[in-house]
Amino acid sequence: MDVRKLFSEGDANFAPAVMWFTSGKIDTAEMTYQLEGFLKQGLRDFFIHPVLGTVGDYLGPYFFRMVKHARDEAKRLGMNYWIYDEYNWSSGIAAGQVLKQAPWAHGRCLLRIEKTVAPGECAEIPMPEEARYHTELLLATANGEAFSPTVKEDVLIYKNETDREILVEIFVSKWDLGKIAALKNSEVVEDEEGYLDTLDPEAVDAFIASTHEKYKAEIGEDFGGCVKGVFCDEVITYFDFHEWGGEDLKTLPWSRRFAECFEKRCGYDLIPHLARLFGGEDKRLLLDYWESVRDFMMEGFAGRTYDWCKKNNLIATGHIDGEESILSQVYRSGDNYEFYKRFDMPGIDSILTYFRLGDYTFAVTPKLASSAAHFLHKERILSETFTVSGWEIGLADMKRAINKLCVLGINFIQYMGARYDFALAANAQAMTNNFQNPLFKHYGALSKYASALQAFVTKTEYDAHTLLFYPITTARTLISGRTLEGEWDHPINMTICGAVNSLLSLQIPFEIGFEQVIDSAEVKNGKMYIDGRYYDTVILPETEYLKKATYENLRAFAEGGGKLIALNGHPLKVIGESVYAVALPMTEVNCRAYEAMGENYPAWEHGQPFDGCQIAPMGIFTNALKSALGDASGYPLSLAPKDGILSAFRKDEKGYYALIVNDNAEKTEVCGTLLSVESAALFDTESGEKRPMARNGKAFSFILAPYESDILVLGEQGIEMPVPATSVEIPLTAPKFSIEGDNFAHPHMRNVRGTLAESIVKAHRLADPAHVCALAVEANENNSVLCRGGDSIYLPQKGKRDYFGWTPVDGKGAKPGETVVCVYNFVLDAPLSRLQVVCDPDWDTTYYLNGRCLAQTASERVWHYANRVFDIADLAGQGSNRLVAVCTLPSYNRAFPLPAPVLKGDFRLFSDHVLTARAGEQGFGLWNDKGYACFGGTGVYETAFTYGTEGRLILSMDTRDTVEVYVNGKKAGLRYAAPYTLDITEYAKKGENSLTLRVTSTLSNFIYKSSPSGLQTASLFLQK
């Protein structure tokens, strides 16, 4: 592999893709504009994802007009279009259309209802209403004995005629109802509750007929051409909402023919054993049940959709639900490895990326998918990445995520998502990879980098000799009801996460050893051979039960001299035709201080650990595992363990490589030893150029900047670390600062309530602007409520500049169809030559200011492609101003935010929402402190220096944003991530030189929260 060429040029065939949220009123010219924008930034593959806000219809004429135009443009531009098979998610019901047309296809669950009946008591035990839930009574028992009950009007009647308490257990099958959250928020959704019976092939066929076949009828001639594949999203075995009877009920997946298919598969009737199934003591029964769920899911949704894609020359891809936890996988998807078999391109969900990069679960999911793809001979692994990462995430942060995912084996990053139609009020907590983000114009640099890294991962093979066993059989024996306690922080899940994170810190290459892989391996002389590759170490995390085939291979492996390590508990039982004890030679490691949690486990509340459970530094857990593993063998180099340093040893037919990533926020030294080779060269993954590294015999070391990556190529001659150059700082003249375009401000906002709001609405309907504005002056704390942003991740603080937003602080939001009144305060300390109100276009909103009804003066691309703009420079007066909005919300069911007007103009913004006329600012420094607290975009720093032409000129910049450097008007380079240094020698001339630094930030200041923006400082050094 020509590493220099690959990383200097990139590889367009391996560029990232984009998930395109095509909500809103579709305009074909705007679609073309955005598609051309994607292509310009190196994004050739796009997935069309219909999401909340979709208008017109779904899978109807309006919808397919958009799809056909996207298809036609893909052909014209040489791009690839991928179908997303649902409206929002989870895949399976076509925005409710399937359930409306085929009610029998509703998903079902198995429900246990219990009641203790006192002696002599005649108990009436309510069951889910048959008319709504289509309830089917399967079994009723009294102290474990079946009986035939009396049921009247959905009530089971039981009389205890004994002198002791009786436990009555009722087992019923019912529809899963309660509208799934993902299906709210649009007028195109059918008013149907529930989810698809994904375990039933006929129900899945109904879904395919409602979606896939419609796409085939409209654009099928391009299947396998510019239309590449189908993406399914978070499909699950059942969707249990506990909408009947409360959260304490225990439920399990079920299907309309579950009992019949179970008996055919397992050879016995499940119904008489339902109490034991929920009791959880019969491990053989639990294993039969959960393996049946797995098989029915594979025969149902996974198998049917995969077969349809293969038949129609389409790539099947997507991701499953509950990937982060082995326990959630059991009941949500059945078996991730089996599901991955039925994806041509396995995929994962890595959204909330910015917040989850340090989470204890983060590395597990990509490692599961890449290991499965490795064993199943799948070339590409997709990752949904970045959505709901907040607007402060910059290209440097995105590079960090790409590094981490690629070192774990992911090689098809999907930017999720780019919003076609961006409403500020509705989408402030998300982020976009589309034109709304000022950084979008620089995405091409990141895409080139990602394309090279993904091509490198695809064209090389991961080299590992350690297997981390995935104890799915043990997990199946633990789940006897949906309300399993501690699903996320259960010891089995925590140990797996701890082992993954520790092996990464120890720089030990490893694969996830799925049971199916272990079962089919050839064992010889203490090694497991899988497709010609050998593994000499197997780690068993929290493994209690094994299936017979797995046990026999593990025993042969251990008895032949293979290294078998039992981590936090050793296997006890084998489940075969009978259950018997395990006898395995192994090393045991018992250390409950999981690295994922530090040494105070369990020190957090139960729940999904997205924003609180961080990976701790290496400690006793990692050291205990390191001691048990001993020295790794079979590799031509070793790397010293280091927190935050991640590596992947990879090879092809021509060479051996180490991809090394710094996941730390500071410079970090990497140390290692060459074991079986004499030479190695270090390559920069941004430029493709060789980098120097220190050598001492076979030992080597080098420094990585924060979130930087390098590739070590073994057997190639490297560059020795040079003698340090003398360095003298060259003075820069005092820089002048300005911003491109206009500044922004968010007015102080209150939601008016009660009789005052009614009076304002009445004046509005009477077209009386003066009265509207006069009444609005009365709004105060007694009759209005302060508003704030509705982002659960970030809540502004009272008194701060960003204490504003589009959701009332009392949580009493607006109702569908309601006419709401809001007032917005701002202060002018002097008249402004240019001042505008800008707002979302799709709100039925009228604005008033100083006795006048505002008339729209323009439609401009600001954050939306067609923002409404009102010029108010002649209406806004010096001092306090109060803007009034009267808005009638749409009538469909969703939680609506309030209107979001923004001030735009030639001003600076200071405390208490005071706007002042713009003046020039000197010096480096963050622009947040220069009067541009709400500005997100490009700021320009202009300075100069004198050069005598001897020596190298190295520019160093202190920023977290993206910087374009111009010397004497010529572009000298772009830096979007550390190290923020640039050699500008070739652009300089003798004497006076101009230096312009164009810094582009995200829109975080404007949309999300205050983020340090701009250049803290810049320094220029002359090196000789």
N, C-alpha and C positions, 0 to 999 in steps of 0.2 A: 504494500500500500504506500502511495506517495502522500505521506502525512503533510508535507509542506504545501503541496498543491491543493489538497483537500481543504485544509483550514485557511488557506489564503483566499480561495475562490468560493468555497461552499459547494453544495451539490443540490441543485434545484429539484432533483428527483426525490429528495428526502426532506423537503421543506415542511415546516409545520402546516397544519390545516386550521381552519377557523369554523367555529360553530356560530352560525348566523341566525340571530333571533329575528325572524321576519314578522314582527308584530306591527300593528298600526295600519294606516291606509296606504296600500301599496301603490306606488307610482313607478312605472317601468323605467322611466328616465332616471329616477333616483336609484333604482336597483342597479342599473348599468353603471352609474357613477360610483357606487360603493364596490361593486365587483371589480371595476378597473382599479379602484384604490387598493383592494386586497392584492391584486396581481402586481401592482407597482411596488408593494412592500414584500414581495416574494412569496405570497400565499396563493398557491395554485389549487388547493383543494378546499371546498366549502361544503358544510352540512347545513341544510335548511331546517331550522328548528322552530316550528310554530309554537308560540308561547302566549302567555297572558297578554291581553290587549289585541289579539287577532280580531279583525273585523270582517264583515261580509258573510263569509261562510267558512267551513272547514271541510276539505275534501269535496268541495262543490265547484261550480264554474268559476267563481271569483278566485278561489284558492288556486285552481289549476292554471288560470291565466298567469298568475305569478310564477308558478312552477315551470311552466313552459317557457316563459321569458328567461328565467334563470338557466334553464337547459340550453336555450338557443345562444345565450351569451357565453355559457361555458364552452360551447362548440367554437364560437367565434374567437374567444380569447385563449383557447387552449387550456382551459381549466377543467377540473373534475367536480361533478356534483354528486353528493351523497344524500340519500333519503333518511330523514329521521321519522320513525314509524308511528309517532303519536303526537297529540296535542299536549304540550307540557310533558308530564311523566306521571306515573309509571306506564310503560307500554302495555297495551292490551285492550283498551275499550274505545279507541277512536273518539275521544271527547264525549263519551257516553252513547255514541251511536250504536255500538254493538249491543249494549244492554237494552236499549230501547227496541231494537229490531229482534233480538233473540234473548228474552228474559231468562230462559233456561240456562244461558251461559254464565249467569252470575256465579262468582266465586262463593265458596261455602267454608264454614269452619265447624270444627267439632267443639262443643261447649259442654262443660260439666257444671251442674247446679247442685248444690248440696244444702241440706237442712237437717238439723238434729231435732227429732220429734220426741217430746216428753211422753212418759207412760199415760195412756188414755187419751192423748191429744189427737184431734182430727186436724191435720195440717193442710192448708191450701198453699201450694207452691207454684208461683207464677212462672210461666215459660214465655219465651219470645213469641209475640203475636204471629200466628200462622199467616194471617192475611198480608202482613208486611214482610216478615222474615222467611216465609215459606219453611217453617219449622217442621222437622221430621224427628219424632221420638225414636231413638235407637235402642235405648236400654234404661230400665229403672231397677235399682237395687235397694234392698233394705239390709243393712249390716252385711253387705256383700252378696246377698242372695237375690237373684232376679225375681221380679214379680210383674204381673200385668196390671198396670195402674188404671185408674179412672181419670179421664181428662175431660173437663167441661170448660168451654170458652177460654182456652189457653191457660187453664189452671189445672195442675195435677193434684188430685185429692188422695191423701194417705192417712189412714187411721191406725194409730199405734195401739193395738189391743194387748200389748204385753206389759209387764211390770218393770221394764227397763227402757232406757233411752235407745232410740233407733236412729242410726245415720242413714238418711235417704239420699241417694245419689241419682241424679237424672242426667242422661247423656243424650244430647240432641245435636242434629245437624241443622244449620241455619245459614241464610244468606249473610254475607259481610256487607253491611250497609254503612250509612254515614258517608256523605260525599267526600272523596279524597281531596285533601288540601290542594294538591297539584292541579285539580280540575276546576277550581274556582277562578274568578277574576276575568271572565270573558263572556261576551254575549253569544258566542258561537257554541257554547257547551250545552249539551242536552241535559235536561233536569232529571238525571237518572243517578240514583245512589249506587255505590258498590264498585266492585272490581271483577275482573274476568276469572273464570275457573281455568287457571293456567295448567292444571293437572289433567285437564280433559281435552284430548286431541280435537274433538268435534267443536268445542268452544273456541279453541285456537284457530281452527279452520274458519269459523265465523269472523274472527278478527282479521285474518288474512284476506278474506273476501271483502271486508269493509275498507281495508287500507291498501295492502300490497297489490291486490288485483286492480284497484282503481288507478294506482300509479302505472301499472303495466298497461292498462287501456289507454292512458294519456301519453306516456313517454316511453313505453316498452321497447320501441325500436332502437333506443339508445342505451338499453341495458348492456353493460359490459363495454360500452364505449365511453362517452363523456359522463354517463351515469354509472358510478362505480359500485355502489353498495348500499346496504340498509343498516342503520344503526338502531338497536333496541336499547331501551334505557330502564334500568332498575326494575326489571320484571321480577315478581316475587311469587311465592307459593300461595300466599293469601294475605289479605289486607285487613287485619283485625283492629277495629276502632273502639271496641268496648262500648259501642253506642247503646247497648242494652245491658242494664244490670250493673254498671260500674266497672272500675278498674281492677277490682280484686278477682274477677272471674278468670278461670284458666281455660285457654282455648288452644286448639291445635289445627293444623291444616286439614282440610277435608275436600271432598269432591263428590259430585252426584253419583259416581260409580266407584267410590273409593273402596267400600267393603267388598264389592264383587271382584275388583281387580286385585285387591290384597289377597283374597283367598286363592285366586288363580296363581298369584306369584309365590305365596308362602305356603300354601297347602292347608291352611286352617282358617276358620272363621274368626275375624278380629272382634266382632261385636261382644261376645261374652267376656272378653278380656279388657274392656275399656277402662274399668276401675283400676286394673293393674297397670294399664298404660299411663294413666294419670298419677298413679302412686309412685312410679319410677323405680321400683325395686327389681322388677324383672328386666334385666339388661338384654336378654335375648329378644324379648318382645319389643323393647325400645329400638334395638338395632333393626329388627324386621320392619318396624313401622317407618323409621326415618329413611331406611334404604328404599322402601316403597315410595315415600314422598319424592326421593331423588329420582327414582326410575320413572315415576309418573310425570315429573317435571321435564325429564329428558325426552320422554315419548310425546309429551304435550307441547308446551311452548318452545323449548329449546330445539327439539327435533323437527317439529313442523316448520318453524320459521327458517331453520338452517336448510332443510331440504328444499323449501321454496326458493331460497336464494341461489342454491346450487343449480336448480333446474333452470333458473332464469339468468344465469351467468353474472350474478351479483356477489360481491363480497359481503359476508355476514360479519357484523361487528357490533359493538355495544359494551355495556357493562352491567353487572348484577348488583343487587342491593345487599347491604350488610357486609361488605368486603373486609372491613377493618377487624371484625371479630369472628373467630372460628365458630362460636356458639350461634351468632346471628346467621351465619352462612347455612347452618344446619336447617333452621326452620324458614329462612327467607328464600334461599335459592336451591337447597338440596345438597349441592356439592359443586364447589367452584371449579374443580379440575374437570369434572364431567361437562360442566357448562362450557369451559374453555375449549373442549374438544369440538363443540358445535359452533364455535366462532372461527372463521377464517383468520380474523384478526382479533385476538382477545383484547379487551379494554378494561380500564379502571376509571374510577371517579377520583380526581384529586382536586376538587374545588375547595373553596375557602383556603386556597394554597398559601397565601401570604400569612394567614394566622396559624396554619397547621404545620409549617415547615419544621418546627421544633417539637411537634407533638409525638408522643410515644408510639402512636400507631402509624405514623406517616410512612415509614419505610416498609411496613409489612405488606401493604396492598400491592405496590409495584413489584416487590420481590415475589409474591405469589404468582402474579401474572407472567412475569418474565421467566420464572422457573417452569411454569406449566408450558409456556410457549416453547421453551428450550426442549423439553421432553416430548412435546407433541409436534415438533418441527414446524412451528409457525414462525414466519419471518418477522412480522411486525407486531408491535404491542402498542395500543393507543392509550392515551391518557387525556380525559377531559381535565383541563387545567385553568385555574385563575378565577372563575366566576365567584362572585361575592367575596372578593379579596379586598374590597375597599379601594377608594380612589387614590390612596397614598402610595400604592404599589407602583414602583417605577421599573424601568428596563433593567436596572441592576438587580432588583429583587426578582424579576422574571428570569433573568439569567441564572440566579441562584437556584430557583426551582427547576429549571431545565437541567442544570448540572446534576442536581440531586436525583432527579428522575432518570436521567440517562445513565448515570453510574449504577443505578439499580436495574437497568436493562430496558427501560422504556425507550422506544425509538420512533414514535409518531405522536408528537405533542399536538394537541388540539387546543387552540386559543378559544376559550369559552368565557364569554361569548361577545360577539359584536352585535350591538342592537341596531337594527334598521331604523327603528323609531324610538327616540329616547325622550321620555318625559321626565323632566327634572324632579318633580314632586314624587313620582312613583319609583324612581330608580337611583336615588341618591346613595343608597348603601352598597350598590354593586360597583362594577367597573366595566369598562368596555374596551374592546380591542379595535374599535372603529374610529371614524373621523372625529367623534366627540372628544376623544382624548388628544390633547396637543402632541403627545409623544407618538401618535400614530405615524407621523411623517418620518419617524426614525425607526419604525419597526423593521425596516428592511435589513438594518445592521444586525438586529437580534435574530431575525429569520435566517440570515446567512450563517450566523454562528450555529444556530440550532440545526440547520440542515447538515452542516459538516459533522457535528457531534452525532446526529442520528444516523448518518451514513456510516460513520466509523463503527457505531454499535451494531448496525445491521450487517456490515461486511466482515466483522470479526466474531470469534466465538469466545464466550466466557469460559475461563479455565478454573474449575473448582474441584476439590476432592473431598469436601465435607457436605453432608446432607443434614439439614435441620428437619427432622421428622414432623409431619403435620398430622396430629393425632385425631383424625376425624371420627374414628370409631369411639374413642373415649368421649369426645364431645357429644356424640349421639346418645350415649348412655346417661348424660347429665340433664337432658331436656325432657321434662315430662309435662310441660305446660308453658304457654307463652310468657307467663309472668315469672320466668326464671330470675331469681335474685342475682343482681350483680352481673348482668350479661356482658358489660364492657370491662369491668374490673375483676372478673372472676380469675382465680389463680391460673387457670389454663391459658387464658388470653394474655394475662400479664407476663407469664413466663415466656410465651412465644415472642411477645414484643421485646421483652428484656433480652432474650437470646439474639434476636435480629440486630438490635442496636449494639449489643456487646460485640458480636462478630464483626460488625462494620467498624467499630472502634479499634478492634484488635487487628484489622487489616487481613482477616482470614476469608478468602473467597468461599462462598457456600451457595448451595441451591436448597430450595424447599423440597423435602423428600415426601411427596404425596404417597399415600398407601398404595395406589395403583402402580406407581413407579417402583416402589420397593418390592411389591408382589411379583412383578415381571422381570426383575433384575436377575442377571446371572451371577451367582456367588462363587468365587474361586480364590483360594489362598488368602482369605481375610480381606478381599476386596469385592465391592459390588460393581459389576460392569453393566452399563446402560448405554446402548448404542455405541459401544466401543470405548466409552469414557469410563474411568474407574473412580470410585469413591472409597476412601479408607477410613473415614470417620462418620459415625451417625450419632446425632444428639436427639434424645427422646425427651421433649419438654412436657412435664405434668401428664405423663402417659400411664393410664391405669389398665385399659383394656385393649387387647389386640385381636384382630381376626387371625384365623389359623394360618392362612397363606403368608401373611405378614410376619407372624411369629416364626414360622419355619425358616424364612429367609434371614431374618435377624439372628436367629440362633446359629445358623450355618455361618453367617458372617462373623459373629463374635467368637464362635468356637474355632474358626480358622485363623484367628489373630487380628480381626478387624477391631478398631477402637469404637466401643459402644458406651456412650455416656448418658446416664439417666439424670435428668435435671429436675429437681424438686419433686421427687417421687418416682419410684420405679414401677414397671408394669407388674400387675398382680394376677390378671386372669386372661385366658384365651377364650374367645367366643367362637366355637365351631358348632358341630352338631350337639356338643355338650359344652359346659363351661368348666375349665380346669386351670390349675395353677401354672404360673410362668416359672421357668427356670432358665435364666440367661446370665452369662458372665458379663459384668459391666462395671464401669466406674460410676459411683453415685456422687452427685453434687447437690447439696441441699442448702439453699441460700435464698431466703424469702425477701431480702432487700433488693427488689427488682431495680435494675438500673434505670428503668423508665421513670421511677418515682423517687429516686434517691434512697436514703436509708430510713425514711419515716413512713413507709407503706403500711397500712392504707390511710393516707392523710388527705383524702378528698371525698366529696359526696358522690353517690352513685349518679350515673348519667353519662351522656356521650362526652368524651373527653376532648372536645375540639379546642377549647380555649382555657386550659388550666393544667393539663397534665403534660409537663414538658420532660424531655430527656435530661437526666441528670448527668454530671460528670462521671467518668469511670470511677468505680469504687469496688467494694467487696464482692459484688455479684460478678462483675467482669473479671476480676482477679481470680475468683474461684473457678470460673469457666476456663480462663487462660491456663491455670495450673492443671486442670484435667485434660486439656487439649494437648499440652506439651508443644514441642516445636513442630510447626507445619512443614511438611516435606512435599517434594514434587514440583516446586516452582523454581524458576531461575533467578528470582530475587525475593527479598522480604522487605517489608516496610515496618518501621517501629510504630507501635500503638500510639494513637494520638486522638484526643477528643476533637471532633469536628473535621477530621481528615477522613475522607471517603475514597475508596479505590476500587478498581475493577481490573483484574488481570485478564487480558484478552489476547487472542492469537489468530493468525490466518496462515495460509500455506507459505507465506514469505517471512513472517517474523512474529515477535512477541512484544506486547505492549502493556503498559500500565497507565490507565486513565486515573488521574489523581485530582481530587476536588477539595478545595478549602471551603467548608461550610461555616466557618467562623467569621465574626464581624471584625476581626483584626488580622494583621499579618501573622502567618504561622509557618514555622519551619517544618519541613518534611525531611525525615531521615530514613535511610535504608541501606541495604547491602546487596551487592550483586553476588549471586551464589554460583552460577554455572557459566557466566559470561564475563568477559573482561571489559567490555565497553558498553556505553549507553548514551543516547542523546536525548535532551529535553526539548520539547517543541511547545511553542506558545499556541494555544487553540484559537486565539483571535487573529493572529497574523500568519501562522504557519511557520514562522521563523524559529531557528534554534535559539535556545536560551542557555546562558552559562549556568553551571552548577559546580559546587565544590566537591572535590574527590580526595580521598585519603585511602589509597589502596583500593579495595573493593567497596569501601563505604562511600556514600554520597549524601549530599544534602542540598536543599535549595529553599527559597522563600516563596510562598504563595500569598498574593494580596487577598483581601477579603473577597470571598465568593469567586475566586479565580480558579481556573482549571488548567492543567498541563498534561501532555502525553509523553511518557518515557518510552523511547524506542530502543529495545535491547539489540546489541550487536552493531549499532551504528556509532561512528565516532562523534563524541560530544564536544562541547566547548567548555574549557576549564574556566573557573571563576577568575576574572581579570584582576589585576592590581587596582585597588580603588583609585578613581580619578580625583584630582583636586577640583573643588567646586566653589565657584564664587557667585554670589547672588547679584543679578543685574537689576538695578532699580527700574520700576515701572512708574510712569507718570500717573498722577491721581486720575483714576478712571471716572468717566461719566456714565451714569446709569439711566436707562430708559426701558419702557416696556413696548412691545409691539401691540398696536391696537388699543382698545379702551380698557379701562379698569372696571371692576365689578363691585357691587355692594348688595348685601341682603338686608332689607329693611326689618326693623323690629316688628314682630307679627303677633296679633291677637285674634282669636276666634270669638266673634260676638254672639251672645246667647239671648234667649228669652224675648221679652216684649220689645226691647230695643232692636233686636235682629228682625223681628216681625215688622216693625215700623219702617226699618230701612228697606226691607224687601218690598213693602207696599209702595214706598216712594219710588223705588226702582221700577216697579211695574207701571206706575203712573208717569214714568219718564220725567221725573223731577230731580235732576242732578243736584241742584242747590240744596234741596231738602235732604237728599241722601247724604251729602257731605256735612251738612249742619248736624244731622242726627249722629253721624259717625264721630263727631268731636266728643260726644258724651261717653263713648266707650271707655271704660276703666276697669280696674280690678274687680269691681262688684258685678259687672255684667258682661265680662269677657274673660277668656282664658288664654294665658300665654301658650305659645306653640314651640315645638322643638322638632328636630329630626327624629325619625322613628327607628333609628338603627340600634339594635340591641347590643352591638359590639362597642359602640361609642355613644355615650350620652353627654352632651355639652353641659357645662356647669354654669349655674346662675352667676351673672356678673361678667362672664367672658364674652368676647366679641361674637362667638359662634353660638350664643344661646338664642337660637331662632329655629325655624323649621316649619314642617308642614303637618304636624300631628299635635293635637292638644295635649298638654302635660298631664291633664287629669284622665287621659285614656279614653275619653268619651268622643270617639270619632264620628264623622259624618255618616249618615245612612244613604244607601242607594236612592237616587231620585230626589234627595233633599236639596233645598236651596239654602246655601250657607252664606254668611257674611264674615269677612275678615277685614281687619284694618292693619296698616303697615306704617310705621313711623320712621322718618329720617330727617336729618338736620343739614341745612346748607349754611356754611359760614360766609359764603359769598356767592353771587350769581355765577352760573356755569354756562359756557358757550355751547356745550353739548351734553345733554342728559336724556336718557331714554329709559322707559320701562320695557323689559323683555319678558315674555312668558311662554309657557307651553301652548301649542296651537290647538290642541284637541279638547279644550275645556270650554263649556258654554259659560263664559265669564265676561262680565262688564266691569270696567275700571273707572273710578271717579277720582278727581283731584281738584281741590280748591274750587268747588262749585261747578266743575265741568265734567261732562262724560267724555272719556278719552276715545279718540278715533284712531284706529290703526293706521300708521303711516307707511309701514313697510313690512315685508316678510323676508327674513334674513336667516342664513345658516349661522347659528350661534352654538347652542348645544344640541339643537334639533335642526333638521334640514329645512324647516319652514317655521321658525319662531315668529310669533306676532310681536311687532315692535311699535311702540308709541313714543313719539317725541314729546318731551315735557319740559324742555329748557325754558320755554316762555311761560309755563304754568306754575312751575315750582318756585316758591319764594324763599328769600333769605330767612333763616330761622327754622322753626319746626314745620313739618309737612306731614299730612296724613293721607295716605292712599287708601281707597276703599275698593274692595272686590265683592261683587255679588255673583255667586256661581251656582248653577243648577247641575248637580252631578248626574251621571248616567244611571239608569234604573236597574242594570243587571247586578247580580250578587257579587260584591267584593268589598274589601275594606278600602275606602277611598281616602287618599290624603287630601289636603286642602290646596287651593291654587298657590302657585310658586312664582310670584313676580320678582324680578331681579333688576336692580339699577345698573345701568351701563353708561359710561361716559368718560369725559376728560377731567378726572378728579383723582384725588388721593383720599384714602379712607383712614380715619383715626378712631379713637375710642368713642363709645356711645353713639356709634353710627353717624358721626359727623363727616360730611363730605366737604372737601376744600379744593380750591383750584389747584391743578397740577403745577408743580415746579420741579426744576431739574434737581437730581440727587447725585452727589459725588461719593466716590469711594466704593470699595468692595463691601460685601455684607449681604445678609438675607434681605430679599425685598419685602418679606413680611413686616419688617420693621421700618420700611421706607414709605409707608402709606399704601401698600398694595397687599393688605392682609387677605383679601378674597381673590386675588388674581392667580389664575393658573394658565400658563402659556409660556411665551418666550420673553425673557428679559435680556437686555443687551448691555454688556460692559465694554466700553471703548477706552483703550489706553495706548501707550507707546513706549518704546525702548530704543536704546542706542547699542549697536553691535559693531565690533571691530573685525569680524570675519575669522577669527582664530578660535577654534574649539567648538564643542557641540552645545547647542542651545536646548535645554530641557525645561519644559513648562510643567509646573506642578499646580494642580487645582484642588481646592477643598470644597467638595460639593457631593450631593447624592443624586443629582439630576443628570440630564444628558447635555453635553457641551459640544458645540461646533466651534472650531478654532479657525480664525482667518488671520493670516499674516499678509500685510500689504494688499488686502483685498482678495487674496487667493486662499481657498480652503486648504488648511494644513492637516485636518483630521477631525475625527469624531470620537469622543469617549462617552460611553453610556454606563460604564461600570469600572470598578477599581481594577488596576491602578489608574488613577486620574492623572497620568503623566503623558507627555507627548514630546517627541523630538521634532523641533520646528526649524532645524538648521537650514535645510535646503530652501526654505521659503524666505529666509532673511537676506538682507543686503547690508552692505557697509554703510554705517551712518544711522539715520533716523528710520525707524520702522513702526508701522501701526499694527496694533494687536486688538482684534475684536473677538470677544467671547460671547457666543449666543447660547444662552442656557434655557433649556425647555423643561418645565416641570409638568407634573400631572395636574389634574383639575381638583386635587384634594382640597386646597384652600377654598375653592368655590363651591364644591359639592359636598365634601365629606367631613374633613376636619383640618385644622391648621397644621401644615407640614412645613418644615424648614425648606425654603425654596431659594434657589440662586446660588451665588458663590460667596462662601464665607471670606475667602481670600484666594489670590493666585500669586505664584512666585516664579521667577525665571532664573535659571542657573546656567552659568557658563562652565562647562566641564572640559578640562585639558588633561 
